[in-house]
């Protein structure tokens, strides 16, 4: 058995009989995506990571946008960022490794302040989270006094700390309506994703002020892309994420969050489907739906793809890079996240069928 002390060389782990014995049961999970020769390069890292998790009482949170060998072979919990953070808070693990991006690791730390939270690559950021700061939110509050602030979970702890309540794409409509009712107002700030805000605006009578942020992956999709996909794949069912522009959603058969799309495929088993979202999501949903054919338009998130097996092994072996959140900020941010978790969801998942016009009252930007 390889020694997992500082002497381990994560750059060169051999595919031994012991590694084979430890990983053979995992290969069928990812065989459709990973050729055998490539598997022999990956399996040693998978074996080493799974051994280290047990030794160090660690869990790995694998976001849906991770590549299949991470998602299926080393992830202990799989899902969207909030679901992962909630699951992590319930475990008795000492260490959480976030196979995702930095704001997700912060959310895990906010909900599990007593645990060590590691991110395998500090460069794993997010265009949405980087678009706005806590200072920006404070300025918006001065400009729009009395208007409640809802922020998407794809934000830094600093921004969450300035927020009345967080939301995800699966509950944004309900969160906006409930906070408006609580404050007795007809206008809400929904930050920082302008496309999510427009897609929510189409589903509610509440007026929305938003921010000029966007997801660099989802904003690349266009309505023309969808029409081309339909022309090339007659009968294909199109599912789109609400971080896409509104004209993309209006071309889709269903629009909903990461978990909404995953559930749609599981429940409806379409013959042919395309997920208008990050590329690895299709691979990971396909793992659980072998009878469904997936058309794959490939937009990769460069931040998510910074997370690799080698990086995860290094994080576990050397306990790096630890994600720390200032306790005062964490306390305020936790209140905004917890408020969302505690909100009773009357309608279940938000879906975005564009009942009204996707128009917002204002799109603010840094001055
Ligand atoms: S896919 Fe978009 S929202 Fe998700 S981490 Fe990447 S840039 Fe951020």
Boltz pocket constraint, residues with backbone or C-beta under 6 A from the ligand:
constraints:
  - pocket:
      binder: B
      contacts: [[A, 101], [A, 125], [A, 126], [A, 127], [A, 128], [A, 129], [A, 154], [A, 214], [A, 215], [A, 216], [A, 217], [A, 218], [A, 278], [A, 301], [A, 302], [A, 303], [A, 304]]
      max_distance: 6.0
